Amino acid sequence: MICEAAGRMVTLKDIAQAARTDTGTVSRVLRNHPKAHELRPATRERILRIAGELGYQRNLLASSVRTGVVNTMALIARFSPEDFFVSGAKVIDGLLEESVCHGYSIKVYADSNLDLAFREISGSMIRLVVMTSTNCEAREAVARFCREKNLRLVYVFEHSNGEFPAVNVDNSAAARLAVRHLAEMGHRRIGLFCVPHRNYHYVSERHEGFLAGMAEAGLEAKPEWIVCTDERENAVAEMLSLPERNRPTALFGISDFLLLHVQRYAFLHGIRIPEDLSLVGMGNMEAGNFAVVPLTSIEEDHREFGKVAVRALLDKETGVEKQESGMYLLPPRLIRRASSAPPRKGSSEERSLS
Protein backbone atom coordinates (compact mmCIF):
# COMPACT_ATOMS: atom_id res chain seq x y z
CA MET A 1 0.00 0.00 0.00
CA ILE A 2 1.53 3.32 -1.05
CA CYS A 3 0.66 6.94 -1.60
CA GLU A 4 2.24 10.08 -2.96
CA ALA A 5 3.51 12.73 -0.55
CA ALA A 6 5.96 15.56 -1.10
CA GLY A 7 6.82 14.23 -4.54
CA ARG A 8 7.76 10.71 -3.46
CA MET A 9 6.10 7.41 -2.67
CA VAL A 10 5.57 6.63 1.02
CA THR A 11 5.53 2.98 2.08
CA LEU A 12 4.73 1.08 5.24
CA LYS A 13 8.48 0.59 5.66
CA ASP A 14 8.98 4.37 5.80
CA ILE A 15 6.44 4.65 8.59
CA ALA A 16 7.86 1.63 10.45
CA GLN A 17 11.36 3.07 10.40
CA ALA A 18 10.19 6.46 11.65
CA ALA A 19 8.05 4.86 14.36
CA ARG A 20 10.78 2.41 15.37
CA THR A 21 8.65 -0.69 14.81
CA ASP A 22 7.99 -3.29 12.10
CA THR A 23 5.78 -3.09 8.99
CA GLY A 24 3.36 -5.74 10.28
CA THR A 25 2.57 -3.64 13.33
CA VAL A 26 2.14 -0.53 11.19
CA SER A 27 -0.17 -2.39 8.82
CA ARG A 28 -2.39 -3.64 11.65
CA VAL A 29 -2.68 -0.18 13.20
CA LEU A 30 -3.52 1.53 9.91
CA ARG A 31 -6.14 -1.14 9.12
CA ASN A 32 -7.58 -0.88 12.64
CA HIS A 33 -7.05 -4.63 12.95
CA PRO A 34 -8.31 -6.16 16.25
CA LYS A 35 -4.74 -7.15 17.16
CA ALA A 36 -3.71 -3.50 16.94
CA HIS A 37 -5.66 -2.86 20.12
CA GLU A 38 -3.32 -5.20 21.99
CA LEU A 39 -0.56 -2.62 21.51
CA ARG A 40 0.14 0.16 23.96
CA PRO A 41 -1.98 3.25 23.17
CA ALA A 42 1.18 5.33 22.90
CA THR A 43 2.50 3.02 20.15
CA ARG A 44 -0.72 3.24 18.14
CA GLU A 45 -0.82 7.00 18.50
CA ARG A 46 2.82 7.34 17.41
CA ILE A 47 2.22 5.26 14.27
CA LEU A 48 -0.92 7.21 13.33
CA ARG A 49 0.79 10.54 13.97
CA ILE A 50 3.82 9.65 11.83
CA ALA A 51 1.60 8.29 9.05
CA GLY A 52 -0.24 11.59 9.00
CA GLU A 53 2.95 13.64 9.01
CA LEU A 54 4.26 11.65 6.03
CA GLY A 55 1.00 12.13 4.16
CA TYR A 56 0.20 8.42 4.04
CA GLN A 57 -3.14 7.27 2.67
CA ARG A 58 -4.29 3.69 2.34
CA ASN A 59 -4.76 2.35 -1.17
CA LEU A 60 -8.23 0.89 -0.61
CA LEU A 61 -8.49 -0.63 -4.09
CA ALA A 62 -5.25 -2.56 -3.69
CA SER A 63 -6.29 -3.67 -0.23
CA SER A 64 -9.67 -4.97 -1.40
CA VAL A 65 -8.14 -6.90 -4.30
CA ARG A 66 -5.63 -8.56 -1.99
CA THR A 67 -7.89 -9.30 0.99
CA GLY A 68 -11.39 -9.40 -0.49
CA VAL A 69 -12.45 -6.94 2.21
CA VAL A 70 -13.78 -3.49 1.27
CA ASN A 71 -13.99 -0.93 4.05
CA THR A 72 -16.85 0.86 2.33
CA MET A 73 -20.54 0.95 3.15
CA ALA A 74 -23.36 1.70 0.75
CA LEU A 75 -26.00 4.26 1.72
CA ILE A 76 -29.28 4.14 -0.18
CA ALA A 77 -31.47 7.19 0.41
CA ARG A 78 -34.20 9.32 -1.13
CA PHE A 79 -33.14 12.86 -1.95
CA SER A 80 -36.32 14.52 -3.29
CA PRO A 81 -37.23 17.84 -1.61
CA GLU A 82 -40.43 16.29 -0.27
CA ASP A 83 -38.60 13.47 1.51
CA PHE A 84 -35.15 14.70 2.45
CA PHE A 85 -35.71 16.97 5.44
CA VAL A 86 -33.20 18.05 8.07
CA SER A 87 -33.70 14.69 9.79
CA GLY A 88 -32.18 12.89 6.80
CA ALA A 89 -29.15 15.16 6.81
CA LYS A 90 -28.61 14.54 10.53
CA VAL A 91 -28.81 10.77 10.04
CA ILE A 92 -26.14 10.97 7.34
CA ASP A 93 -24.00 13.16 9.60
CA GLY A 94 -24.13 10.42 12.24
CA LEU A 95 -23.41 7.72 9.65
CA LEU A 96 -20.33 9.57 8.41
CA GLU A 97 -18.97 10.32 11.87
CA GLU A 98 -19.33 6.75 13.10
CA SER A 99 -18.08 5.09 9.91
CA VAL A 100 -14.89 7.19 9.95
CA CYS A 101 -14.26 6.11 13.55
CA HIS A 102 -14.18 2.50 12.35
CA GLY A 103 -12.09 3.12 9.22
CA TYR A 104 -14.97 2.95 6.71
CA SER A 105 -16.04 5.21 3.89
CA ILE A 106 -19.56 5.55 2.47
CA LYS A 107 -20.78 5.46 -1.14
CA VAL A 108 -24.16 7.12 -1.63
CA TYR A 109 -26.92 5.92 -3.97
CA ALA A 110 -30.42 7.20 -4.70
CA ASP A 111 -33.37 4.86 -4.32
CA SER A 112 -34.69 6.27 -7.62
CA ASN A 113 -32.08 4.21 -9.53
CA LEU A 114 -31.72 0.95 -7.67
CA ASP A 115 -30.46 -0.95 -10.72
CA LEU A 116 -27.39 1.28 -10.82
CA ALA A 117 -26.94 0.99 -7.06
CA PHE A 118 -27.13 -2.81 -7.16
CA ARG A 119 -24.62 -3.06 -10.04
CA GLU A 120 -22.10 -0.80 -8.33
CA ILE A 121 -22.48 -2.42 -4.92
CA SER A 122 -21.89 -5.84 -6.46
CA GLY A 123 -19.01 -4.64 -8.63
CA SER A 124 -17.31 -2.86 -5.71
CA MET A 125 -17.55 -5.92 -3.44
CA ILE A 126 -19.42 -3.85 -0.82
CA ARG A 127 -20.91 -6.08 1.88
CA LEU A 128 -22.58 -3.52 4.16
CA VAL A 129 -25.70 -1.52 3.26
CA VAL A 130 -27.68 1.06 5.21
CA MET A 131 -30.97 2.44 3.89
CA THR A 132 -32.68 5.63 5.06
CA SER A 133 -35.38 5.78 2.39
CA THR A 134 -38.87 5.05 3.74
CA ASN A 135 -40.30 4.14 0.33
CA CYS A 136 -41.92 0.73 0.86
CA GLU A 137 -41.24 -0.69 -2.61
CA ALA A 138 -37.60 0.42 -2.55
CA ARG A 139 -37.08 -1.07 0.91
CA GLU A 140 -38.47 -4.41 -0.24
CA ALA A 141 -36.28 -4.38 -3.36
CA VAL A 142 -33.15 -3.67 -1.31
CA ALA A 143 -34.03 -6.46 1.12
CA ARG A 144 -34.38 -8.95 -1.77
CA PHE A 145 -31.05 -7.83 -3.24
CA CYS A 146 -29.22 -8.13 0.08
CA ARG A 147 -30.64 -11.60 0.70
CA GLU A 148 -29.63 -12.76 -2.76
CA LYS A 149 -26.08 -11.39 -2.37
CA ASN A 150 -25.75 -12.31 1.31
CA LEU A 151 -25.12 -8.69 2.32
CA ARG A 152 -25.71 -7.07 5.68
CA LEU A 153 -28.44 -4.43 5.74
CA VAL A 154 -29.72 -2.04 8.39
CA TYR A 155 -32.65 0.33 7.87
CA VAL A 156 -33.04 3.72 9.48
CA PHE A 157 -36.67 4.76 10.22
CA GLU A 158 -39.81 2.66 10.03
CA HIS A 159 -39.60 -1.09 10.74
CA SER A 160 -37.25 -4.04 10.32
CA ASN A 161 -37.70 -6.46 7.43
CA GLY A 162 -37.16 -10.11 8.28
CA GLU A 163 -33.57 -10.59 9.38
CA PHE A 164 -32.68 -6.96 8.57
CA PRO A 165 -33.04 -4.66 11.59
CA ALA A 166 -34.09 -1.03 11.73
CA VAL A 167 -33.14 1.93 13.92
CA ASN A 168 -35.87 4.30 15.11
CA VAL A 169 -37.17 6.20 18.10
CA ASP A 170 -39.73 4.50 20.34
CA ASN A 171 -42.71 6.32 18.81
CA SER A 172 -45.29 4.94 21.22
CA ALA A 173 -43.22 5.88 24.25
CA ALA A 174 -42.68 9.35 22.76
CA ALA A 175 -46.40 10.04 22.45
CA ARG A 176 -47.08 8.73 25.96
CA LEU A 177 -44.31 10.99 27.28
CA ALA A 178 -45.95 14.02 25.66
CA VAL A 179 -49.35 13.21 27.16
CA ARG A 180 -47.84 12.55 30.59
CA HIS A 181 -46.05 15.92 30.50
CA LEU A 182 -49.32 17.75 29.77
CA ALA A 183 -51.37 15.72 32.25
CA GLU A 184 -48.86 16.32 35.05
CA MET A 185 -49.22 20.06 34.48
CA GLY A 186 -52.96 19.74 35.02
CA HIS A 187 -54.39 19.47 31.51
CA ARG A 188 -57.43 17.22 31.18
CA ARG A 189 -58.64 18.15 27.70
CA ILE A 190 -55.76 17.05 25.47
CA GLY A 191 -56.11 16.77 21.69
CA LEU A 192 -54.11 15.10 18.93
CA PHE A 193 -53.04 16.63 15.61
CA CYS A 194 -52.16 13.75 13.27
CA VAL A 195 -52.05 12.96 9.53
CA PRO A 196 -53.79 10.22 7.50
CA HIS A 197 -52.64 6.69 8.35
CA ARG A 198 -51.22 5.54 5.04
CA ASN A 199 -48.08 3.44 4.63
CA TYR A 200 -45.94 4.75 7.46
CA HIS A 201 -45.77 2.91 10.77
CA TYR A 202 -44.67 5.94 12.78
CA VAL A 203 -48.02 7.69 12.25
CA SER A 204 -50.03 4.81 13.70
CA GLU A 205 -47.51 4.28 16.50
CA ARG A 206 -47.66 7.91 17.62
CA HIS A 207 -51.46 7.95 17.35
CA GLU A 208 -51.81 4.74 19.36
CA GLY A 209 -49.23 5.99 21.86
CA PHE A 210 -51.35 9.11 22.40
CA LEU A 211 -54.42 6.99 23.12
CA ALA A 212 -52.42 4.79 25.49
CA GLY A 213 -51.04 7.85 27.26
CA MET A 214 -54.53 9.25 27.73
CA ALA A 215 -55.72 5.94 29.18
CA GLU A 216 -52.70 5.78 31.51
CA ALA A 217 -53.54 9.29 32.77
CA GLY A 218 -57.23 8.38 33.23
CA LEU A 219 -58.31 10.92 30.60
CA GLU A 220 -60.93 10.70 27.87
CA ALA A 221 -59.71 11.04 24.28
CA LYS A 222 -62.72 12.74 22.70
CA PRO A 223 -63.10 12.17 18.93
CA GLU A 224 -63.66 15.88 18.27
CA TRP A 225 -60.23 16.61 19.72
CA ILE A 226 -58.46 14.20 17.37
CA VAL A 227 -57.75 15.02 13.72
CA CYS A 228 -55.90 12.88 11.15
CA THR A 229 -55.95 14.89 7.95
CA ASP A 230 -53.89 16.67 5.31
CA GLU A 231 -56.38 19.57 5.43
CA ARG A 232 -54.41 21.22 8.20
CA GLU A 233 -55.86 24.72 8.12
CA ASN A 234 -59.47 23.50 8.12
CA ALA A 235 -58.79 20.97 10.88
CA VAL A 236 -57.16 23.59 13.12
CA ALA A 237 -59.98 26.04 12.48
CA GLU A 238 -62.67 23.48 13.28
CA MET A 239 -61.05 22.32 16.52
CA LEU A 240 -60.08 25.75 17.88
CA SER A 241 -63.36 27.41 16.95
CA LEU A 242 -65.17 25.25 19.49
CA PRO A 243 -66.43 27.12 22.57
CA GLU A 244 -63.65 27.49 25.14
CA ARG A 245 -65.27 25.04 27.57
CA ASN A 246 -65.46 22.38 24.82
CA ARG A 247 -62.11 22.71 23.09
CA PRO A 248 -58.81 21.17 24.19
CA THR A 249 -56.47 23.18 26.37
CA ALA A 250 -53.45 21.28 25.03
CA LEU A 251 -52.43 19.55 21.82
CA PHE A 252 -49.89 16.88 20.97
CA GLY A 253 -48.78 17.04 17.33
CA ILE A 254 -47.04 14.04 15.78
CA SER A 255 -44.55 16.51 14.27
CA ASP A 256 -43.40 20.02 15.13
CA PHE A 257 -44.31 21.06 11.59
CA LEU A 258 -48.01 20.45 12.21
CA LEU A 259 -48.01 22.63 15.31
CA LEU A 260 -46.57 25.58 13.41
CA HIS A 261 -49.93 25.66 11.60
CA VAL A 262 -51.66 25.66 14.99
CA GLN A 263 -49.53 28.58 16.18
CA ARG A 264 -50.34 30.61 13.10
CA TYR A 265 -54.09 30.08 13.47
CA ALA A 266 -53.98 30.78 17.19
CA PHE A 267 -52.21 34.12 16.77
CA LEU A 268 -54.60 35.22 14.05
CA HIS A 269 -57.64 34.43 16.21
CA GLY A 270 -56.55 35.70 19.59
CA ILE A 271 -55.75 32.32 21.17
CA ARG A 272 -52.71 32.69 23.40
CA ILE A 273 -49.96 30.08 23.63
CA PRO A 274 -49.49 28.66 26.19
CA GLU A 275 -52.03 30.59 28.30
CA ASP A 276 -55.04 29.33 26.32
CA LEU A 277 -53.48 26.39 24.50
CA SER A 278 -50.37 24.37 25.31
CA LEU A 279 -48.49 22.61 22.51
CA VAL A 280 -46.13 19.62 22.48
CA GLY A 281 -44.68 18.48 19.18
CA MET A 282 -42.24 15.82 18.06
CA GLY A 283 -38.95 16.02 16.22
CA ASN A 284 -37.28 18.96 17.99
CA MET A 285 -37.01 20.82 14.67
CA GLU A 286 -34.94 23.99 14.45
CA ALA A 287 -38.06 25.73 13.10
CA GLY A 288 -39.91 24.82 16.28
CA ASN A 289 -37.08 26.12 18.44
CA PHE A 290 -37.21 29.49 16.67
CA ALA A 291 -41.00 29.80 16.47
CA VAL A 292 -42.61 32.89 17.99
CA VAL A 293 -43.40 30.68 20.99
CA PRO A 294 -40.67 28.01 20.97
CA LEU A 295 -42.17 24.53 20.88
CA THR A 296 -41.91 21.98 23.63
CA SER A 297 -40.99 18.86 21.70
CA ILE A 298 -40.04 15.21 21.93
CA GLU A 299 -36.53 14.82 20.58
CA GLU A 300 -35.57 12.18 18.03
CA ASP A 301 -31.78 12.01 18.01
CA HIS A 302 -31.32 11.48 14.27
CA ARG A 303 -27.54 11.71 14.42
CA GLU A 304 -27.59 8.86 16.92
CA PHE A 305 -29.81 6.89 14.51
CA GLY A 306 -26.93 6.98 12.01
CA LYS A 307 -24.33 6.02 14.59
CA VAL A 308 -26.35 3.08 15.88
CA ALA A 309 -26.93 1.85 12.30
CA VAL A 310 -23.17 1.76 11.63
CA ARG A 311 -22.45 -0.04 14.90
CA ALA A 312 -25.14 -2.60 14.16
CA LEU A 313 -23.70 -3.25 10.69
CA LEU A 314 -20.25 -3.80 12.18
CA ASP A 315 -21.47 -5.96 15.07
CA LYS A 316 -20.25 -3.37 17.56
CA GLU A 317 -21.89 -2.51 20.87
CA THR A 318 -24.78 -0.24 19.87
CA GLY A 319 -25.71 1.09 23.28
CA VAL A 320 -29.35 0.24 22.50
CA GLU A 321 -30.99 -3.09 23.25
CA LYS A 322 -32.17 -4.92 20.13
CA GLN A 323 -35.85 -5.86 20.35
CA GLU A 324 -37.20 -9.29 19.40
CA SER A 325 -38.81 -7.54 16.43
CA GLY A 326 -35.36 -6.60 15.14
CA MET A 327 -35.76 -2.96 16.13
CA TYR A 328 -33.19 -0.74 17.80
CA LEU A 329 -35.51 1.73 19.56
CA LEU A 330 -33.89 4.86 20.94
CA PRO A 331 -35.59 6.36 24.00
CA PRO A 332 -37.40 9.69 23.46
CA ARG A 333 -36.49 12.81 25.45
CA LEU A 334 -38.72 15.74 26.33
CA ILE A 335 -37.33 19.18 25.42
CA ARG A 336 -39.38 21.64 27.43
CA ARG A 337 -39.83 25.16 26.05
CA ALA A 338 -42.34 27.99 26.30
CA SER A 339 -45.27 26.41 24.42
CA SER A 340 -46.41 24.20 27.31
CA ALA A 341 -47.62 25.39 30.71
CA PRO A 342 -50.32 24.59 33.27
CA PRO A 343 -53.88 25.70 32.41
CA ARG A 344 -54.24 29.42 33.10
CA LYS A 345 -55.82 30.51 36.35
CA GLY A 346 -59.54 31.02 36.13
CA SER A 347 -59.92 28.87 33.00
CA SER A 348 -62.70 26.29 32.78
CA GLU A 349 -59.98 23.63 32.88
CA GLU A 350 -58.55 24.90 36.14
CA ARG A 351 -61.99 25.26 37.68
CA SER A 352 -62.74 21.63 36.84
CA LEU A 353 -59.63 20.62 38.83
CA SER A 354 -60.55 22.58 41.95
C-alpha angles and dihedrals in degrees: 000000000000142000139187120257130161091352097305139083116261118209136188087255090060091054093044092053093049092046093045095237139095130280093246091059091046091050093051093049094048091048091047087235115183090244089059089071089063088069124090111272090237090058093050092047092049092052093048092046093050092045089054094047090052091049094243120174126179117247096229095184093055091045093052093048091051100041104023088231120119117194091208131106126204119229117199113192143154114246104183115128090244094056108029105076128159089280091065092051091050091051090053090048089056092045092053095046094049096042091053090052089059097043097257133130127206130229113201126218133178119235087223090075106036094156090064091044093051093048093050095044090052094043093048093050090236111169102179125070131179121187126198098171113110094201105128098213093047092049091052092048092051091048091053091048094049092049092050093049095037092239128156115247134185124182126212115212129010119031141326121261115220109297092355112093129214134214119221144136118269094260096185092050090047093056092045089051091054093050092046091052091053095042092050089055089056104264115145101167103064123166135196127227107199140153131238114294102241125141101325121097095203092067094056092041093054092044093050090044089056091053091047091049091051091050091048089053092047092243131139117241100212115205092228089060094055123077128178105179146117089224091089101165094049092045093051092047093050095049098043095043090067115109111277093250091054103042127082119267091207138030134202112205119197087225135023088234092066092052092055085068089051091051092051093051092045094053092047092052102041098256109143123220120244097356094065100016130022120206132203119180136177132240101043090239120190087235089059092049091054097041118124086260105028111236125246102226146176108244123229107194098218094175088057089051088063094046093050091049091056093047091049091051091051095044090243126146103281099192088229125090113242112234124225086250090062093253127137100207116193115209116250122238128207115232105197118208138154100291096078126062140139117285109281119262114268094020120134087248093056092045090054089056095051 
